[in-house]
Amino acid sequence: MRPSFLGTTPLTGTIFDVALSPVFVDPRLNRARTPVLPAVARGREFEVRFDHLTLFYDVFRENGETSILAIGPHLPSHFDPDVDVQFCDLVSGERLNATYLPSRGHIHGDMYRIMANAGTSSLHVSFGNQHAIVAVQPNLSLLFAGRRVLTNRGQNDPIEWLVDWAWFHAREFGFDAIVHYDNGSTAYRAEDVRHALARVPGIEVVVVLPWPYPMEPPHASIPATGELFWHQLKDRWAESARLEHQRRRFLERAEMVLVADTDELIIQRNPRLKIDDLFANTEVAWVRFTSEIVVNTADLPDRLLHHRDLYWLRDEAAFKTPKYLVKPDRCPDEARWWLHDIAWAPGVDVSPDDYFVAHFIALTTGWGGKGSRAEKQTPAPGIHHPDIHLRGKLARVFNEYSDGSPDLRSHSGANPHLLRKKAHELIGSGNRPAALGRLTEAIALDPYHPIQHEVRKTLLAEEDS
């Protein structure tokens, strides 16, 4: 049975199911990748969020070329990239010429460009003491040719937030396609996200790609000093490598691409400067927006917060993270996309008086982690102020969904994500019986979320002991 939050609105977009061709290191045959960060600086989550074993995320045909790309994290340091990694045509057995394209500064992931004829559909890959056979995935740039594309990566963000994010940019700026990387969500299936996004009016092409690779390790500090280890960036290539993957497999023919998260919306302040005008200079490949931090200043409502609920800004210069729009066809081959900018391609900064990115930090997920961002912040003079322009913009665009938005509300009025979040808070305060009650309610509404079953089992065992 399809979850009730998907509503009954008919599909308006076309859904595409996309596969990957990954290659992994077998630690019984080859040494795994080792981190650059010293062990003394690695936090508790480092080992589970560092990618020890992926050699390539995907192997796919390049846009309009006879060449094939294999893209992955930075190559394990004990491999000689020109000797220890080789590619052959599976059918003919012919060894194929491959050019190693190393990450710049080790932070953008590595690639191999493999020269092959148009009929090469599978490769035999040799690396160290291992062999792998992989299918060559198709290039899908034609799906997005001439389109304005929204892109992001997420894990367990409520689908309602994804729909609001798509709805806003489709209504405001004419975005009509989405490439979303689902990084191992357990609260729902990738299929559920596809169907929800394809119901957003104006969105015509939807790709939701399961991306089952470890997330980037958290930022690390030098013990007892609080100073960041800057060379930790060499262990944090996951996001930039993903961006290069989406650029080269899906987006090289797109009109423009927005790189932003689900909790970020582009806000236009200057009505005379249209979004197309930002690229009037044909030498400019990408434009960067500064961000404003949007926080919650009200008591938490008994429902999921949405973008349209939040319009108070907090002035915190250190936390402002820029995002950007890019014209893919203006990026030279040597350019590399990153989360906040693009290296080796001409770009310009957009004045915040014209456009800015509203960063809704109260919209977050997790059993702990960043969950405190959603808590009420008491407005303080000189720190917080309401942005009336932002409030009016959100009210106009969303208009309480009175003009045909997908109905994503749960028919019961309860939200399993909020119930799980409340259960976590109750566990933290020691009220385990109440937490068990919240989890039982969440399971009745959303029985397929695995983590809640594990936590409930632990709570029941504690009750019996």
Sine and cosine of phi, psi and omega as CSV:
sin_phi,cos_phi,sin_psi,cos_psi,sin_omega,cos_omega
0.00,0.00,0.74,-0.67,0.00,-1.00
-0.96,0.29,0.69,-0.72,-0.01,-1.00
-0.82,0.58,0.55,-0.84,-0.11,-0.99
-0.91,0.40,-0.42,0.91,-0.07,-1.00
-0.94,0.34,-0.17,0.99,0.04,-1.00
-0.96,0.27,-0.28,0.96,0.08,-1.00
0.94,0.35,-0.19,-0.98,-0.04,-1.00
-0.88,-0.47,0.09,1.00,0.01,-1.00
-0.89,0.46,0.73,-0.68,-0.04,-1.00
-0.93,0.38,0.43,-0.90,0.06,-1.00
-0.91,0.41,0.72,-0.69,0.09,-1.00
-0.92,-0.40,-0.32,0.95,0.01,-1.00
-0.96,-0.27,0.25,-0.97,0.03,-1.00
-0.99,-0.15,0.76,-0.65,-0.06,-1.00
-0.99,-0.15,0.68,-0.73,0.05,-1.00
-0.83,-0.56,0.79,-0.61,0.05,-1.00
-1.00,-0.04,0.83,-0.56,-0.14,-0.99
-0.85,-0.53,0.68,-0.74,0.01,-1.00
-0.96,-0.28,0.33,-0.94,0.09,-1.00
-0.90,-0.43,0.35,-0.94,0.12,-0.99
-0.84,-0.55,0.98,0.18,-0.03,-1.00
-0.99,0.15,0.33,-0.94,0.11,-0.99
-0.74,-0.67,0.75,-0.66,-0.06,-1.00
-0.86,-0.52,0.51,-0.86,0.12,-0.99
-0.98,0.18,0.75,-0.66,0.13,-0.99
-1.00,-0.06,0.93,-0.36,-0.10,-0.99
-0.91,0.42,-0.19,0.98,0.08,-1.00
-0.98,0.22,-0.35,0.94,-0.07,-1.00
-0.92,-0.39,-0.50,0.87,-0.01,-1.00
-0.70,-0.71,0.48,-0.88,0.10,-1.00
-0.93,0.38,0.64,-0.77,0.04,-1.00
-0.96,0.26,0.25,-0.97,0.06,-1.00
-0.91,0.41,0.63,-0.78,0.04,-1.00
-0.93,-0.37,0.60,-0.80,-0.02,-1.00
-0.95,0.33,0.40,-0.92,0.14,-0.99
-0.99,0.15,-0.59,0.81,-0.07,-1.00
-0.89,0.46,0.75,-0.66,0.04,-1.00
-0.87,0.48,0.53,-0.85,-0.06,-1.00
-0.86,0.52,-0.54,0.84,-0.05,-1.00
-0.90,0.44,-0.39,0.92,-0.07,-1.00
-0.99,-0.16,-0.04,1.00,-0.06,-1.00
-0.99,0.15,0.80,-0.60,0.03,-1.00
-0.98,0.19,-0.06,-1.00,-0.07,-1.00
-0.90,0.44,-0.52,0.85,-0.07,-1.00
-1.00,-0.01,-0.05,1.00,-0.15,-0.99
-0.86,0.50,-0.75,0.66,-0.13,-0.99
-0.90,0.44,-0.57,0.82,-0.03,-1.00
-0.99,0.12,-0.26,0.97,-0.01,-1.00
-0.94,-0.33,0.03,1.00,0.10,-1.00
-0.99,-0.12,0.71,-0.70,-0.07,-1.00
-1.00,0.04,0.99,-0.12,-0.01,-1.00
-0.98,0.19,-0.47,0.88,-0.33,-0.94
-0.88,-0.48,-0.24,0.97,-0.02,-1.00
-0.97,0.23,0.82,-0.58,0.13,-0.99
-1.00,-0.01,-0.77,0.64,0.07,-1.00
-0.74,-0.67,0.70,-0.72,0.13,-0.99
-0.95,0.32,-0.60,0.80,-0.13,-0.99
-0.29,-0.96,0.45,-0.90,0.09,-1.00
-0.78,-0.62,0.85,-0.52,-0.14,-0.99
-0.48,-0.88,0.34,-0.94,0.02,-1.00
-0.95,0.31,0.64,-0.77,0.07,-1.00
-0.97,0.23,0.37,-0.93,-0.02,-1.00
-0.90,0.44,0.91,-0.41,0.11,-0.99
0.92,0.39,0.29,0.96,-0.08,-1.00
-0.83,-0.56,0.28,-0.96,0.13,-0.99
-1.00,0.08,-0.07,1.00,-0.03,-1.00
-1.00,0.07,0.31,-0.95,0.00,-1.00
-0.83,-0.55,0.61,-0.79,0.06,-1.00
-0.93,-0.36,0.70,-0.72,0.21,-0.98
-0.90,-0.43,0.87,-0.49,-0.10,-0.99
-0.84,-0.55,0.67,-0.74,-0.04,-1.00
-0.35,-0.93,-0.16,-0.99,0.10,-1.00
-0.92,0.40,0.04,-1.00,0.08,-1.00
-0.87,0.50,0.73,-0.68,-0.07,-1.00
-0.84,0.54,0.68,-0.73,0.08,-1.00
-0.78,0.63,0.70,-0.72,-0.19,-0.98
-0.90,0.43,-0.37,0.93,-0.04,-1.00
-0.99,0.12,-0.10,1.00,0.08,-1.00
-1.00,0.03,0.72,-0.69,0.21,-0.98
-0.99,0.11,0.92,-0.40,-0.15,-0.99
-0.89,0.46,-0.42,0.91,-0.03,-1.00
-1.00,-0.05,-0.19,0.98,-0.07,-1.00
-0.87,-0.49,-0.68,0.73,-0.18,-0.98
-1.00,0.06,-0.17,0.98,0.02,-1.00
-0.86,-0.51,0.86,-0.50,-0.05,-1.00
-0.71,-0.70,0.47,-0.88,-0.04,-1.00
-0.79,-0.62,0.67,-0.74,0.07,-1.00
-0.74,-0.67,0.51,-0.86,0.16,-0.99
-0.93,0.38,0.82,-0.58,-0.10,-0.99
-0.89,0.46,-0.62,0.78,-0.09,-1.00
-0.97,0.22,-0.77,0.63,-0.08,-1.00
-1.00,0.09,-0.37,0.93,-0.08,-1.00
0.98,0.19,0.01,1.00,-0.03,-1.00
-0.93,0.36,0.73,-0.68,0.09,-1.00
-0.96,0.29,0.72,-0.69,-0.09,-1.00
-0.98,-0.22,0.64,-0.77,0.07,-1.00
-0.93,0.36,0.76,-0.65,-0.02,-1.00
-0.73,-0.68,0.71,-0.70,0.04,-1.00
-0.96,-0.27,0.81,-0.58,0.02,-1.00
-0.99,0.17,0.82,-0.57,0.00,-1.00
-0.91,-0.41,1.00,-0.01,-0.11,-0.99
-0.95,0.33,0.43,-0.90,0.09,-1.00
-0.88,0.48,0.61,-0.79,0.13,-0.99
-0.98,0.19,0.89,-0.46,0.00,-1.00
0.93,0.36,0.24,0.97,0.03,-1.00
0.92,0.39,0.26,0.97,-0.10,-1.00
-0.91,-0.42,0.08,1.00,-0.03,-1.00
-0.89,-0.45,0.14,0.99,-0.09,-1.00
0.98,0.19,0.26,-0.96,-0.02,-1.00
-0.93,-0.37,0.40,-0.92,0.05,-1.00
-0.65,-0.76,0.44,-0.90,0.24,-0.97
-0.87,-0.49,0.72,-0.69,0.13,-0.99
-0.97,-0.24,0.90,-0.44,-0.14,-0.99
-0.95,-0.32,0.83,-0.56,-0.01,-1.00
-1.00,0.09,0.84,-0.55,-0.05,-1.00
-0.50,-0.87,0.40,-0.92,0.04,-1.00
-0.98,0.21,0.17,-0.98,-0.10,-0.99
-0.90,0.43,-0.34,0.94,-0.04,-1.00
-1.00,0.04,-0.09,1.00,0.00,-1.00
-0.95,0.31,0.92,-0.40,-0.06,-1.00
-0.92,-0.38,-0.24,0.97,0.01,-1.00
-0.57,-0.82,0.52,-0.86,-0.01,-1.00
-0.86,-0.52,0.52,-0.85,0.22,-0.97
-0.97,-0.23,0.88,-0.47,-0.07,-1.00
-0.95,-0.33,0.80,-0.60,0.08,-1.00
-0.92,-0.39,0.74,-0.67,0.04,-1.00
-0.50,-0.87,0.88,-0.47,-0.06,-1.00
0.86,0.51,-0.84,-0.54,-0.02,-1.00
-0.99,-0.14,0.28,0.96,-0.08,-1.00
-0.86,-0.50,0.35,-0.94,0.12,-0.99
-0.70,-0.71,0.57,-0.82,0.04,-1.00
-0.58,-0.81,0.54,-0.84,0.10,-0.99
-0.92,-0.38,0.81,-0.58,-0.06,-1.00
-0.75,-0.66,0.61,-0.80,0.13,-0.99
-0.98,0.22,0.60,-0.80,0.08,-1.00
-1.00,0.07,0.91,-0.42,-0.04,-1.00
-0.97,0.23,0.48,-0.88,-0.03,-1.00
-0.96,0.27,0.44,-0.90,0.17,-0.99
-0.99,0.11,0.72,-0.70,-0.11,-0.99
-0.90,-0.44,0.43,0.90,-0.01,-1.00
-0.88,0.47,-0.47,0.88,0.00,-1.00
-0.90,0.45,-0.50,0.87,0.01,-1.00
-0.87,0.49,-0.50,0.86,-0.13,-0.99
-0.93,-0.37,0.21,0.98,-0.02,-1.00
-0.87,0.50,0.81,-0.58,0.03,-1.00
0.96,0.27,0.15,0.99,-0.07,-1.00
-0.98,-0.19,0.37,-0.93,0.14,-0.99
-0.99,-0.13,0.88,-0.47,-0.24,-0.97
-0.90,-0.45,0.74,-0.67,0.14,-0.99
-1.00,-0.06,0.69,-0.72,0.01,-1.00
-0.70,-0.71,0.56,-0.83,0.16,-0.99
-0.25,-0.97,0.06,-1.00,0.13,-0.99
-0.76,-0.65,0.69,-0.73,-0.03,-1.00
-0.51,-0.86,0.26,-0.97,0.06,-1.00
-0.60,-0.80,0.93,-0.38,0.07,-1.00
0.90,0.43,0.27,0.96,0.18,-0.98
-0.88,0.47,0.73,-0.68,0.04,-1.00
-0.80,0.61,0.67,-0.74,-0.05,-1.00
-0.87,0.49,-0.51,0.86,0.04,-1.00
-0.84,0.55,-0.62,0.78,0.00,-1.00
-0.92,0.39,-0.66,0.75,0.02,-1.00
-0.88,0.48,-0.66,0.75,0.00,-1.00
-0.92,0.39,-0.68,0.73,0.04,-1.00
-0.87,0.50,-0.68,0.74,0.00,-1.00
-0.88,0.48,-0.71,0.70,0.03,-1.00
-0.93,0.37,-0.68,0.73,0.00,-1.00
-0.83,0.55,-0.73,0.68,-0.06,-1.00
-0.88,0.48,-0.78,0.63,-0.09,-1.00
-0.95,0.31,-0.48,0.88,0.09,-1.00
-0.92,0.38,-0.69,0.73,-0.03,-1.00
-0.95,0.33,-0.65,0.76,-0.12,-0.99
-0.99,0.15,-0.62,0.79,-0.21,-0.98
-0.76,-0.65,0.09,1.00,0.08,-1.00
0.97,0.23,0.36,0.93,0.10,-0.99
-0.91,0.42,0.68,-0.73,-0.13,-0.99
-0.74,-0.67,0.21,0.98,0.00,-1.00
-0.47,-0.88,0.41,-0.91,-0.05,-1.00
-0.66,-0.75,0.70,-0.71,0.24,-0.97
-0.86,-0.52,0.94,-0.34,-0.06,-1.00
-0.88,-0.47,0.80,-0.60,0.04,-1.00
-0.99,-0.13,0.89,-0.45,0.01,-1.00
-1.00,-0.07,0.92,-0.39,-0.15,-0.99
-1.00,-0.05,0.86,0.51,0.10,-0.99
0.99,0.16,0.62,0.78,0.03,-1.00
-0.90,0.44,0.60,-0.80,0.06,-1.00
-0.91,-0.41,-0.15,0.99,-0.03,-1.00
-0.99,0.16,-0.25,0.97,-0.04,-1.00
-0.24,-0.97,0.08,-1.00,0.03,-1.00
-0.99,-0.14,0.41,-0.91,0.07,-1.00
-0.85,0.52,-0.56,0.83,0.02,-1.00
-0.87,0.50,-0.61,0.79,0.02,-1.00
-0.89,0.45,-0.65,0.76,0.01,-1.00
-0.91,0.40,-0.68,0.73,0.02,-1.00
-0.83,0.55,-0.76,0.65,-0.08,-1.00
-0.93,0.38,-0.58,0.81,0.02,-1.00
-0.93,0.38,-0.72,0.69,-0.03,-1.00
-0.93,0.37,-0.53,0.85,0.01,-1.00
-0.95,0.30,-0.12,0.99,0.07,-1.00
-1.00,-0.05,-0.09,1.00,-0.02,-1.00
-0.97,0.22,0.87,-0.50,0.01,-1.00
-0.84,0.54,0.74,-0.67,-0.01,-1.00
0.99,-0.15,-0.39,0.92,0.03,-1.00
-1.00,0.07,0.90,-0.44,-0.13,-0.99
-0.97,-0.26,-0.42,0.91,0.00,-1.00
-0.74,-0.67,0.77,-0.63,-0.03,-1.00
-0.76,-0.65,0.84,-0.54,0.19,-0.98
-0.86,-0.51,0.87,-0.49,0.13,-0.99
-0.91,-0.41,0.92,-0.39,-0.17,-0.99
-0.95,-0.32,0.91,-0.42,0.13,-0.99
-0.87,0.49,0.80,-0.59,-0.07,-1.00
-0.83,-0.56,1.00,0.09,-0.25,-0.97
-1.00,0.07,0.52,0.85,-0.09,-1.00
-0.98,-0.17,0.43,-0.90,-0.02,-1.00
-0.83,0.55,0.61,-0.79,0.08,-1.00
-0.95,0.30,0.25,-0.97,-0.02,-1.00
-0.90,0.44,0.59,-0.81,0.11,-0.99
-0.87,0.50,0.50,-0.87,0.03,-1.00
-0.92,0.39,0.33,-0.95,0.07,-1.00
-0.87,0.50,0.58,-0.81,-0.06,-1.00
-0.86,-0.51,0.53,-0.85,0.01,-1.00
-0.86,-0.51,0.45,-0.89,0.10,-1.00
-0.94,0.33,0.82,-0.57,-0.04,-1.00
-0.79,0.61,0.67,-0.74,0.09,-1.00
0.95,0.32,0.02,1.00,0.01,-1.00
-0.87,-0.49,-0.48,0.88,-0.06,-1.00
0.98,0.19,-0.06,1.00,0.01,-1.00
-0.98,0.21,0.62,-0.79,-0.02,-1.00
-0.97,0.26,0.60,-0.80,0.21,-0.98
-0.98,0.19,0.96,-0.26,-0.07,-1.00
-0.95,0.32,-0.49,0.87,0.00,-1.00
-0.97,0.26,-0.01,1.00,0.11,-0.99
-0.89,0.46,-0.34,0.94,0.01,-1.00
-0.85,0.53,-0.42,0.91,0.01,-1.00
-0.95,0.31,-0.16,0.99,0.11,-0.99
-0.97,-0.25,0.06,1.00,-0.16,-0.99
-0.82,-0.57,0.84,0.54,-0.06,-1.00
-1.00,-0.06,-0.11,0.99,-0.21,-0.98
-0.84,0.54,-0.69,0.72,-0.08,-1.00
-0.95,0.30,-0.70,0.72,-0.02,-1.00
-0.93,0.36,-0.59,0.81,0.06,-1.00
-0.91,0.41,-0.61,0.80,0.06,-1.00
-0.89,0.45,-0.64,0.77,0.01,-1.00
-0.91,0.41,-0.62,0.78,0.07,-1.00
-0.91,0.40,-0.59,0.80,0.04,-1.00
-0.89,0.46,-0.75,0.67,-0.04,-1.00
-0.92,0.39,-0.59,0.81,0.04,-1.00
-0.86,0.51,-0.75,0.66,-0.20,-0.98
-1.00,0.04,-0.39,0.92,0.03,-1.00
-1.00,-0.06,-0.50,0.87,-0.13,-0.99
-0.88,-0.48,-0.55,0.83,-0.42,-0.91
-0.89,-0.45,0.08,1.00,-0.12,-0.99
-0.93,0.37,-0.26,0.96,0.04,-1.00
-0.95,-0.30,0.08,1.00,-0.01,-1.00
-0.93,0.36,0.46,-0.89,0.06,-1.00
-0.92,0.38,-0.79,0.61,0.07,-1.00
-0.44,-0.90,0.40,-0.92,-0.07,-1.00
-0.74,-0.67,0.73,-0.69,0.10,-0.99
-0.99,-0.16,0.82,-0.57,0.12,-0.99
-0.97,-0.24,0.97,-0.25,-0.03,-1.00
-0.35,-0.94,0.37,-0.93,0.00,-1.00
-1.00,0.02,0.16,-0.99,-0.03,-1.00
-0.89,0.46,-0.45,0.89,-0.02,-1.00
-1.00,-0.05,0.36,0.93,-0.03,-1.00
-0.77,-0.64,0.78,-0.62,0.03,-1.00
-0.84,-0.55,0.65,-0.76,0.13,-0.99
-0.98,0.22,0.80,-0.61,0.01,-1.00
-0.90,-0.44,0.83,-0.56,0.01,-1.00
-1.00,-0.02,0.85,-0.52,0.03,-1.00
-0.99,-0.16,-0.52,0.85,-0.04,-1.00
-0.99,-0.15,0.97,-0.25,-0.07,-1.00
-0.92,0.39,-0.28,0.96,-0.03,-1.00
-1.00,0.06,-0.23,0.97,-0.04,-1.00
-0.97,-0.26,0.99,-0.16,-0.01,-1.00
-0.96,0.28,0.33,-0.94,-0.08,-1.00
-0.90,0.43,-0.53,0.85,0.05,-1.00
-0.91,0.42,-0.51,0.86,-0.04,-1.00
-0.91,0.42,-0.37,0.93,0.00,-1.00
-0.90,0.43,-0.36,0.93,-0.01,-1.00
-0.92,-0.38,0.42,0.91,-0.01,-1.00
-0.88,0.48,-0.57,0.82,0.10,-0.99
-0.98,0.22,0.92,-0.38,-0.11,-0.99
-0.94,0.35,-0.14,0.99,0.06,-1.00
-0.99,0.12,-0.28,0.96,-0.08,-1.00
-0.99,0.10,0.83,-0.56,0.01,-1.00
-1.00,-0.08,-0.49,0.87,-0.04,-1.00
-0.48,-0.88,0.47,-0.88,0.04,-1.00
-0.82,-0.58,0.64,-0.77,-0.09,-1.00
-0.92,-0.38,0.72,-0.70,0.03,-1.00
-0.97,-0.26,0.64,-0.76,0.21,-0.98
-0.98,0.21,0.26,-0.97,-0.04,-1.00
-0.88,-0.48,0.43,-0.90,0.14,-0.99
-0.87,-0.49,0.69,-0.72,-0.05,-1.00
-1.00,0.09,0.86,-0.51,0.01,-1.00
-0.96,-0.27,0.82,-0.57,-0.09,-1.00
-0.86,-0.52,0.16,-0.99,0.06,-1.00
-1.00,-0.09,0.83,-0.56,0.01,-1.00
-0.89,-0.45,0.22,0.97,-0.01,-1.00
-0.86,-0.51,0.31,-0.95,0.10,-0.99
-0.87,0.49,0.63,-0.77,-0.04,-1.00
-0.87,0.49,0.80,-0.60,0.04,-1.00
-0.96,0.28,0.26,-0.97,-0.01,-1.00
-1.00,0.10,0.76,0.65,0.03,-1.00
-0.24,-0.97,0.10,-1.00,0.01,-1.00
-0.94,0.34,0.75,-0.67,0.11,-0.99
-0.91,0.41,0.53,-0.85,0.06,-1.00
-0.81,-0.59,0.26,-0.97,0.06,-1.00
-0.80,0.61,-0.68,0.74,-0.12,-0.99
-0.94,0.35,-0.16,0.99,0.04,-1.00
-0.99,0.11,-0.21,0.98,-0.25,-0.97
-0.84,-0.54,0.77,-0.63,0.02,-1.00
-0.49,-0.87,0.18,0.98,0.06,-1.00
-1.00,0.01,0.75,-0.66,0.01,-1.00
-0.98,-0.18,0.57,-0.82,0.10,-0.99
-0.89,-0.46,0.80,-0.60,-0.04,-1.00
-1.00,0.10,0.98,-0.21,-0.01,-1.00
-0.61,-0.79,1.00,-0.07,-0.13,-0.99
-0.87,0.50,-0.58,0.81,-0.09,-1.00
-0.94,0.35,-0.32,0.95,-0.11,-0.99
-0.97,-0.23,0.05,1.00,-0.06,-1.00
-0.99,0.15,0.91,-0.42,-0.05,-1.00
-0.94,-0.34,0.86,-0.51,-0.03,-1.00
-0.96,0.29,0.42,-0.91,0.15,-0.99
-0.71,-0.71,0.10,-0.99,-0.19,-0.98
-0.53,-0.85,0.32,-0.95,0.22,-0.98
-0.95,-0.32,0.57,-0.82,-0.05,-1.00
-0.66,-0.75,0.58,-0.81,0.18,-0.98
-0.99,-0.13,0.97,-0.23,-0.10,-0.99
-0.85,0.53,-0.59,0.81,-0.07,-1.00
-0.95,0.31,-0.15,0.99,0.06,-1.00
-0.99,-0.12,0.00,1.00,0.00,-1.00
-1.00,-0.03,0.85,-0.53,0.07,-1.00
-0.93,0.38,0.28,-0.96,-0.06,-1.00
-0.85,0.53,-0.56,0.83,-0.05,-1.00
-0.97,0.23,-0.19,0.98,0.02,-1.00
-0.90,0.44,0.48,-0.87,0.05,-1.00
-0.72,-0.69,0.80,-0.60,0.02,-1.00
-0.99,0.15,0.69,-0.72,0.10,-0.99
-0.81,-0.59,0.07,-1.00,-0.10,-1.00
-0.92,0.39,-0.55,0.84,-0.10,-0.99
-0.90,-0.44,-0.14,0.99,0.04,-1.00
-0.28,-0.96,-0.02,-1.00,0.04,-1.00
-0.80,-0.60,0.80,-0.59,0.02,-1.00
-1.00,0.07,0.60,-0.80,0.12,-0.99
0.89,0.46,0.58,0.82,0.17,-0.99
-0.57,-0.82,0.63,-0.78,-0.06,-1.00
-0.94,0.35,0.78,-0.63,0.01,-1.00
-0.64,-0.77,0.24,-0.97,0.02,-1.00
-0.68,-0.73,0.42,-0.91,0.09,-1.00
-1.00,0.00,0.65,-0.76,0.03,-1.00
-1.00,-0.07,0.72,-0.69,0.02,-1.00
-0.89,0.46,0.71,-0.70,0.06,-1.00
-0.90,0.44,-0.25,0.97,0.10,-0.99
-0.96,0.28,-0.30,0.95,0.01,-1.00
-0.99,-0.16,-0.79,0.61,0.00,-1.00
-0.57,-0.82,0.47,-0.88,0.17,-0.99
-0.50,-0.87,0.23,-0.97,0.09,-1.00
-0.98,-0.21,0.86,-0.52,0.11,-0.99
-1.00,0.10,0.90,-0.43,-0.06,-1.00
-0.98,-0.21,0.97,-0.23,-0.09,-1.00
-1.00,0.07,0.99,0.13,-0.11,-0.99
-0.94,0.35,-0.25,0.97,0.06,-1.00
-0.96,0.29,-0.24,0.97,0.04,-1.00
-1.00,-0.05,0.99,-0.17,-0.09,-1.00
-0.50,-0.86,0.20,-0.98,-0.02,-1.00
-0.75,-0.66,0.07,-1.00,0.09,-1.00
0.87,-0.50,0.38,-0.93,0.02,-1.00
-0.99,0.15,-0.08,1.00,0.01,-1.00
-0.22,-0.97,-0.96,-0.27,0.19,-0.98
0.65,0.76,-0.91,-0.42,-0.08,-1.00
-1.00,0.02,0.13,0.99,-0.08,-1.00
-0.85,0.52,-0.46,0.89,-0.03,-1.00
-0.92,0.40,-0.29,0.96,0.00,-1.00
-0.88,0.47,-0.45,0.89,-0.05,-1.00
-0.98,0.22,-0.24,0.97,-0.06,-1.00
-0.92,0.40,0.43,-0.90,-0.03,-1.00
-0.88,0.47,0.72,-0.70,0.14,-0.99
-0.94,-0.35,0.82,-0.58,0.01,-1.00
-0.96,0.27,0.85,-0.53,-0.04,-1.00
-0.84,0.54,0.71,-0.70,0.01,-1.00
-0.80,-0.60,0.73,-0.69,0.01,-1.00
-0.84,0.55,0.70,-0.72,0.01,-1.00
0.99,0.11,-0.14,0.99,-0.01,-1.00
-0.89,-0.46,-0.73,0.69,-0.02,-1.00
-0.90,-0.44,0.50,-0.87,0.17,-0.99
-0.39,-0.92,0.57,-0.82,0.04,-1.00
-0.97,0.24,0.67,-0.74,0.06,-1.00
-0.98,-0.19,0.98,-0.20,-0.08,-1.00
-0.91,0.41,-0.57,0.82,0.04,-1.00
-0.88,0.47,-0.72,0.70,0.02,-1.00
-0.89,0.46,-0.69,0.73,-0.01,-1.00
-0.88,0.48,-0.71,0.71,0.00,-1.00
-0.91,0.41,-0.62,0.78,0.01,-1.00
-0.88,0.47,-0.73,0.69,-0.02,-1.00
-0.91,0.42,-0.65,0.76,0.00,-1.00
-0.89,0.45,-0.64,0.77,-0.03,-1.00
-0.94,0.34,-0.71,0.71,-0.09,-1.00
-0.94,0.35,-0.69,0.72,-0.05,-1.00
-1.00,0.09,-0.67,0.74,0.08,-1.00
0.74,0.67,0.63,0.78,0.02,-1.00
0.82,0.58,0.45,0.89,0.05,-1.00
0.84,0.54,0.51,0.86,-0.03,-1.00
-0.98,0.20,-0.14,0.99,-0.09,-1.00
-0.93,-0.37,0.53,0.85,0.19,-0.98
0.97,-0.25,0.31,0.95,0.05,-1.00
-0.91,0.41,0.42,-0.91,0.09,-1.00
-0.83,0.55,0.66,-0.75,0.06,-1.00
-1.00,0.08,0.97,-0.25,-0.04,-1.00
-0.94,-0.33,0.17,0.99,-0.05,-1.00
-0.97,0.23,0.61,-0.79,0.08,-1.00
-0.93,0.37,0.70,-0.72,-0.02,-1.00
-0.91,0.42,-0.39,0.92,-0.02,-1.00
-0.99,0.11,-0.25,0.97,-0.04,-1.00
1.00,0.06,-0.21,0.98,0.01,-1.00
-0.99,-0.12,0.35,-0.94,-0.04,-1.00
-0.80,-0.60,0.90,-0.44,-0.06,-1.00
-0.89,0.45,-0.52,0.85,0.02,-1.00
-0.89,0.45,-0.71,0.71,0.01,-1.00
-0.92,0.39,-0.58,0.81,0.03,-1.00
-0.90,0.43,-0.66,0.75,0.04,-1.00
-0.91,0.41,-0.63,0.78,0.02,-1.00
-0.89,0.45,-0.69,0.73,0.02,-1.00
-0.90,0.43,-0.62,0.78,0.03,-1.00
-0.87,0.50,-0.67,0.74,0.02,-1.00
-0.88,0.47,-0.68,0.73,0.02,-1.00
-0.89,0.46,-0.64,0.77,0.00,-1.00
-0.93,0.37,-0.60,0.80,0.07,-1.00
-0.89,0.46,-0.68,0.73,0.01,-1.00
-0.88,0.47,-0.53,0.85,0.01,-1.00
-1.00,0.02,-0.01,1.00,0.05,-1.00
1.00,0.00,0.02,1.00,-0.02,-1.00
-1.00,-0.02,0.97,0.25,-0.09,-1.00
-0.94,0.34,-0.61,0.79,0.05,-1.00
-0.86,0.51,-0.68,0.74,0.02,-1.00
-0.92,0.40,-0.61,0.79,0.04,-1.00
-0.89,0.46,-0.65,0.76,0.02,-1.00
-0.88,0.47,-0.62,0.78,0.04,-1.00
-0.90,0.44,-0.67,0.74,0.02,-1.00
-0.90,0.43,-0.66,0.75,0.00,-1.00
-0.91,0.42,-0.61,0.79,0.04,-1.00
-0.88,0.47,-0.65,0.76,0.05,-1.00
-0.90,0.43,-0.68,0.73,-0.02,-1.00
-0.89,0.45,-0.65,0.76,-0.02,-1.00
-0.91,0.41,-0.58,0.82,0.03,-1.00
-0.90,0.43,-0.55,0.84,-0.01,-1.00
-1.00,0.06,-0.54,0.84,-0.12,-0.99
-0.62,-0.79,0.98,0.20,-0.15,-0.99
-0.96,0.29,-0.13,0.99,-0.13,-0.99
-0.98,-0.18,0.11,0.99,0.02,-1.00
-1.00,0.09,0.92,-0.40,-0.18,-0.98
-0.95,0.31,-0.56,0.83,-0.11,-0.99
-0.89,0.45,-0.63,0.78,-0.04,-1.00
-0.89,0.45,-0.55,0.83,0.03,-1.00
-0.92,0.40,-0.64,0.77,0.02,-1.00
-0.90,0.43,-0.69,0.72,0.00,-1.00
-0.92,0.40,-0.67,0.74,0.01,-1.00
-0.88,0.47,-0.65,0.76,0.02,-1.00
-0.88,0.48,-0.65,0.76,0.03,-1.00
-0.91,0.42,-0.68,0.73,0.01,-1.00
-0.90,0.43,-0.65,0.76,0.03,-1.00
-0.91,0.42,-0.62,0.78,0.02,-1.00
-0.91,0.42,-0.60,0.80,0.04,-1.00
-0.92,0.40,-0.59,0.81,0.04,-1.00
-0.91,0.42,-0.61,0.80,-0.06,-1.00
-0.97,0.22,-0.37,0.93,-0.07,-1.00
-0.99,0.14,0.00,0.00,0.00,0.00
